[in-house]
Each structure stands twice: as structure tokens, then as C-alpha cells.
Amino acid sequence: MSQNTLLFEHISPPASAQPVDRRDFIKGALATGFATAVLPISAQTIYTDIVDLTTGEVKIPTSDGSIPAYFAMPTQGKNLGLVLVVHEIFGVHEHIKDICRRLAKAGYYAIAPELFVRQGDVSTLSNIQDIQKNVTSKVPDAQVMSDLDACVAYASNQKSVNPAKLAITGFCWGGRITWLYCAHNPKVKAAAAWYGRLEGNPSELTPKHPIDLVAKIDTPVLGLYGAADTGIPVESVERMQKALASTHKKSQILLYPDTPHAFNADYRPSYREAAAKDAWGKLLKWFKNHGIS
């Protein structure tokens, strides 16, 4: 079986467990299964096995305590590229863990920190509106940048990891964060931002957006966007493309025709298999071409 076939093998997803108690979550436990807001789970959901992988939950020391994270790596791996995986608004639920396992199957050490833990447990909230109102709207960009720095520091001390081969990828909420982190940390060698917001009004917690930071982004970023995304207009993507081109950046944005937001979310109706597989293949090639492998 080819590596690409293995990464996208469709088998039955694991049963979703009961939501994690908020008190346990704040102590550092990740949610089990899928977030309540995305139930029921689609029959086409991808589940990547753990054969030849080492996976688990770890605690990342930060300036004000520890945050939980999920990691996956090849069991026999050495000199591994390090890939930060930044979750959607649903936190580190089963889909994000599976993304880590797919990256591990491709030969990387992948780690996904839970970046909402101080603001609340999104796994138990029943709809997107509640998540946005009660949790994500209260998360400062500065806090996220600091937590990702802490995650890099933790992973860099793992004996199988080569910290010089640092990459990041993120989805939706995490797609925007991917652009921001590349501006924040010049040591990132490659990135892939999936349908992350590019523009917006500044606020105390979110003072800058990706298009405001183009001049500071030297990392080659692969942007993966859908032309039918109702939340991120094509005009916004085109403005970002123009801004990148005007500064002679090495970044590239791909715009998939007739493709909605969250087209890689195989557990949701928005999933578009052809676009998702193509984008995943391009991510792997992008990382390899920029020295992360």
C-alpha cells in the first residue's frame, strides 16, 4: 500500500466518548472523540491507525502553568521534522489528532496544543455560536503565540526531533494563526494555512491580521482556500495574493474552484474529497521541498 493510500484509508471512526469534565480539562486533559458541536459525524470520516506510531497526550510548560497537547511520531523516527498543528474552533478533538497521525505516517513529529484551555472547554458546547461567543472571542493572539513558542521549546527537546526543521499547519481558526505565527517566529521553515481568515477589524485581542503582517512573513506559506467559502470571499484571498506578490514572497495561495470552507474536514458535510486529497499532497510536497523532511 502506498503512503498516500494509507493516509486516506477510510475506515469506521472510533465511537465518541462522553465530553470531558471542565475541571479535568483545565487540569490538562484533552477531549475524547469529537466535539459536541460537530455531531453527528459523517460516515466518510477518516481514521488513521497507530501502527508503527507513538502517540499520546503531553503537558506543555508555559509561563502560567501547563497546557495539554496531542503528539504523534514514527516509532522508529530520528532527525524528524517538527510540525505544529493548530486546531479549528473545536479544539484538539479527534480530527486534529488524526491530522497529527497522518503527518506522523509521513515521517514527522506532529504536535497539537490545546490553545483554548484557559478560556474554556469547547468540546462540550453544542453549537458554533456558543463557541465563538464564550471561548474563541476571548483568546488573545499574544497568548497563542506564546503557547506555540512553548510547544516548540518542548518538542525541540525530544531526542527524535530536529528543531531546525520546523513547520506549522492550521485549519480555519488555526489557518489564521498559522500566518500570524510565521510573522512571529522567523525560525519556521515552511507552513500550510487551510482556509484561515486573512482580513478583519483590529481589536485589543486580535490587533493584526495576516494581510497586515505580510512584510514580516519570510516563511514560505502555502495557502489552501476554497473559492466557494462564504466566510472568506475570493476578493479577500486575491488581496492577500497581491500583497504577497508585491513583496516578492515565496508564499503561494491555491484557490480550489467550487469548494467551500472546511473542505478538509472529513467528519463534516463540507468535506470535498478530491480537493482535500490534492491539498494534502501539495502540503507534503511543500514541506519536503522546504527541507522539513
C-alpha positions in Angstrom: 0.0 0.0 0.0 1.3 3.4 -0.9 1.9 6.1 1.8 -0.8 8.3 0.3 -3.3 5.5 0.3 -2.6 4.7 3.9 -3.1 8.3 4.9 -6.5 8.5 3.4 -7.8 5.0 4.1 -11.5 5.2 5.1 -12.4 3.0 8.0 -15.0 3.4 10.7 -14.2 6.2 13.1 -13.9 5.5 16.8 -17.1 6.0 18.9 -17.3 9.4 20.5 -16.8 9.3 24.3 -18.6 11.4 26.9 -17.4 15.0 27.0 -14.5 15.7 29.3 -15.5 17.4 32.6 -14.5 21.1 32.6 -12.5 20.7 35.8 -10.5 17.8 34.3 -9.9 19.8 31.1 -8.5 22.8 32.9 -6.1 20.4 34.7 -4.8 19.4 31.3 -6.9 16.7 29.7 -7.8 16.7 26.1 -11.3 15.9 24.8 -12.0 12.3 23.8 -13.7 11.7 20.5 -15.3 14.6 18.5 -16.5 18.0 19.8 -20.2 18.0 20.6 -20.9 20.9 18.2 -19.9 18.7 15.2 -22.1 15.7 16.0 -23.3 13.6 14.2 -20.1 12.5 12.5 -20.1 11.8 8.8 -19.8 8.3 7.5 -16.8 9.4 5.4 -14.7 10.3 8.4 -11.1 9.3 8.1 -9.4 7.4 10.9 -5.6 6.9 10.7 -4.3 3.9 12.7 -1.4 4.0 15.1 0.6 1.1 13.6 4.3 2.0 13.8 3.5 5.2 15.6 4.0 6.5 19.1 1.1 8.8 20.1 -0.3 10.3 23.3 -1.1 13.3 25.4 1.6 15.5 27.0 1.6 18.7 29.0 3.5 21.7 27.7 5.0 24.0 30.3 4.1 27.7 29.8 4.7 30.9 31.8 1.5 30.4 33.8 1.1 26.6 34.1 0.8 23.8 31.6 -1.4 23.2 28.6 -2.3 19.8 27.1 -1.2 18.7 23.7 -1.5 15.6 21.5 1.5 14.3 19.6 2.2 11.6 17.1 5.5 10.4 15.6 7.0 7.4 13.8 8.1 4.8 16.5 11.5 4.4 14.9 11.9 8.0 13.9 15.1 10.0 14.0 16.0 13.6 13.0 12.3 14.3 12.5 10.9 17.5 11.2 8.6 19.2 13.7 5.1 20.2 12.6 2.9 22.3 14.8 -0.8 21.5 14.2 -3.2 24.4 15.1 -6.7 23.3 15.7 -10.0 24.8 14.5 -12.6 26.4 16.8 -13.4 22.8 18.0 -10.1 22.4 19.8 -8.0 19.3 19.8 -10.7 16.8 19.1 -10.4 13.5 17.2 -10.0 15.2 13.7 -7.0 17.2 14.8 -5.5 14.1 16.5 -5.9 12.3 13.2 -4.2 15.1 11.3 -1.2 14.5 13.7 -1.2 10.8 12.9 -1.3 11.4 9.2 1.7 13.7 9.5 3.5 11.1 11.6 2.8 8.5 8.9 4.5 10.9 6.5 7.6 10.9 8.8 7.1 13.9 11.0 6.8 14.6 14.7 3.4 16.4 14.9 2.1 18.1 17.9 -1.2 19.9 18.5 -1.5 22.1 21.7 -4.9 22.9 23.1 -4.9 26.7 22.8 -8.3 27.4 24.3 -7.7 25.7 27.7 -7.6 28.9 29.7 -10.8 30.3 28.2 -13.0 27.2 28.4 -13.8 23.7 27.2 -15.1 23.9 23.7 -15.7 20.1 23.4 -18.9 20.3 25.4 -20.5 23.3 23.7 -23.3 22.4 21.4 -23.0 25.0 18.6 -20.5 27.2 16.8 -22.2 30.4 18.0 -21.6 29.5 21.7 -18.0 28.5 21.0 -17.3 31.9 19.3 -19.2 33.9 21.9 -17.9 32.2 25.1 -14.4 31.0 24.1 -12.7 32.0 20.9 -13.6 35.7 21.1 -11.7 35.8 24.4 -8.5 34.2 23.2 -5.7 36.8 22.7 -3.3 36.4 19.8 -0.4 37.1 22.1 -1.3 34.2 24.3 -1.5 31.9 21.3 1.9 33.0 20.0 3.4 32.4 23.5 1.8 29.0 23.8 3.1 27.9 20.4 6.6 29.1 21.4 6.3 26.9 24.5 5.2 24.0 22.3 8.2 24.4 20.0 10.5 24.6 23.1 9.0 21.4 24.5 9.2 19.4 21.2 12.7 20.6 20.4 13.9 18.8 23.5 12.6 15.5 22.2 15.6 13.4 21.1 14.0 12.3 17.8 13.2 15.9 16.7 15.4 18.2 14.7 14.2 21.7 15.8 15.9 23.3 12.8 13.2 21.6 10.6 10.2 23.5 12.0 6.9 23.8 10.2 3.3 24.7 11.1 -0.1 24.0 9.6 -3.6 25.1 10.8 -7.2 24.9 9.9 -9.9 27.6 9.9 -9.2 29.5 13.2 -5.8 27.8 13.1 -5.3 28.8 9.5 -5.2 32.5 10.5 -2.9 31.6 13.4 -0.6 29.9 11.0 0.0 33.1 9.1 0.4 35.0 12.3 2.9 32.6 13.8 5.1 32.8 10.7 5.3 36.5 11.2 6.1 36.0 14.9 8.7 33.2 14.6 11.2 33.6 11.7 12.6 30.1 12.5 9.6 28.5 10.9 10.9 27.0 7.6 7.5 26.1 6.0 3.8 26.5 6.6 0.4 25.5 5.2 -2.6 27.6 6.1 -6.0 26.0 5.5 -8.9 28.5 4.9 -7.8 30.9 7.6 -9.2 34.4 7.8 -6.9 36.9 6.2 -8.5 40.3 7.0 -10.5 41.8 9.7 -11.0 44.8 12.0 -8.3 45.2 14.7 -9.2 44.6 18.4 -7.4 44.5 21.7 -7.1 40.7 21.5 -6.5 40.5 17.7 -4.6 43.7 16.8 -3.3 42.4 13.4 -4.5 40.0 10.7 -2.4 38.1 8.1 -2.7 40.8 5.4 -1.3 43.4 7.9 1.8 41.3 8.5 2.8 40.3 5.0 6.0 42.4 5.3 7.1 40.3 8.3 6.3 36.9 6.8 9.5 35.4 5.3 8.4 31.8 5.8 7.1 30.2 2.6 3.4 29.7 3.3 1.1 27.5 1.2 -2.4 28.9 1.5 -5.2 26.4 0.8 -8.6 28.1 0.2 -12.0 27.3 -1.4 -13.5 29.7 -3.9 -17.0 29.0 -2.6 -16.1 29.8 1.0 -18.8 32.2 2.1 -16.8 33.4 5.1 -13.6 34.2 3.2 -14.5 35.9 -0.1 -12.4 35.3 -3.1 -11.7 39.1 -3.1 -10.0 38.7 0.3 -7.8 35.9 -1.0 -6.9 37.9 -4.1 -5.9 40.9 -2.0 -3.6 38.6 0.0 -2.1 37.1 -3.1 -1.5 40.6 -4.4 0.1 41.7 -1.2 2.4 38.7 -1.2 3.4 39.2 -4.8 4.2 42.9 -4.2 6.8 41.9 -1.6 8.4 39.1 -3.7 7.5 36.5 -1.1 7.9 32.8 -1.7 4.4 32.1 -0.4 1.6 30.7 -2.7 -2.2 30.6 -2.3 -4.2 27.9 -4.1 -7.9 28.6 -4.6 -10.0 25.5 -5.3 -13.0 26.2 -7.6 -16.5 25.4 -6.3 -15.0 24.4 -2.9 -16.5 25.5 0.4 -14.9 26.4 3.7 -13.6 23.4 5.8 -13.1 21.3 2.7 -10.6 19.1 4.5 -12.9 18.4 7.5 -13.8 14.8 6.5 -16.1 14.5 9.5 -18.4 17.3 8.3 -20.7 17.8 5.2 -18.3 20.4 3.9 -15.7 17.8 3.1 -14.6 17.7 -0.6 -12.5 14.5 -1.1 -10.8 15.5 -4.3 -9.7 19.0 -3.2 -8.7 17.6 0.3 -6.5 14.9 -1.2 -4.9 17.3 -3.7 -4.2 19.9 -1.0 -2.8 17.3 1.4 -0.5 16.0 -1.3 0.7 19.6 -2.0 1.3 20.2 1.7 3.6 17.1 1.9 5.4 18.2 -1.2 5.7 21.8 0.1 7.2 20.6 3.4 9.6 18.3 1.6 10.7 21.0 -0.9 11.5 23.4 2.0 13.6 21.0 4.0 11.2 19.7 6.7 11.5 16.0 5.7 
